[in-house]
Amino acid sequence: MSEPEVPLARLFALGYRALVDGLHDELPRRGWTDVRPAFGFVLLALRDTPVLLRDLPATLGTSKQAVSKLVDAMVAVGYVERDADPGDARGKRVQLSDRGRQLLTAVEEVYADLERTWAAVLGEERLAGLRADLTAVLSSTTGGRLPPVRAVG
């Protein structure tokens, strides 16, 4: 009797975990010793533009309290800046600091290195195909764009 195929969800979870663990193993070697895994979700949410603090819970898929604590932690280590919303003085705007942009660049460099290890196993062409296939599937229900990355849970 043959073993059942491993569900894609489990394989994706294992692949995600391997990449995130690899990232957090490497970042301290590159001098980034104060990065927490949850920071990545905020970095991605702020990558292109500042975001109102009140909008981050919906973007990240988590509670206001969790977002507030996370943003406080990131402000404390200098990855994000929080200031008054120019359109509403009662609101707060969160944006990447220069240090946060440098961290995001370092993260992308580490991920590129990790992907090269996958390419060594799969080959460049198969890895490119995997990326194209995942992009097609994930963007098929969102108008051709990838959905935002959200925290799990």
Order of alpha helices (4+ residues) and beta strands (2+ residues): alpha-alpha-beta-alpha-alpha-beta-beta-alpha-alpha
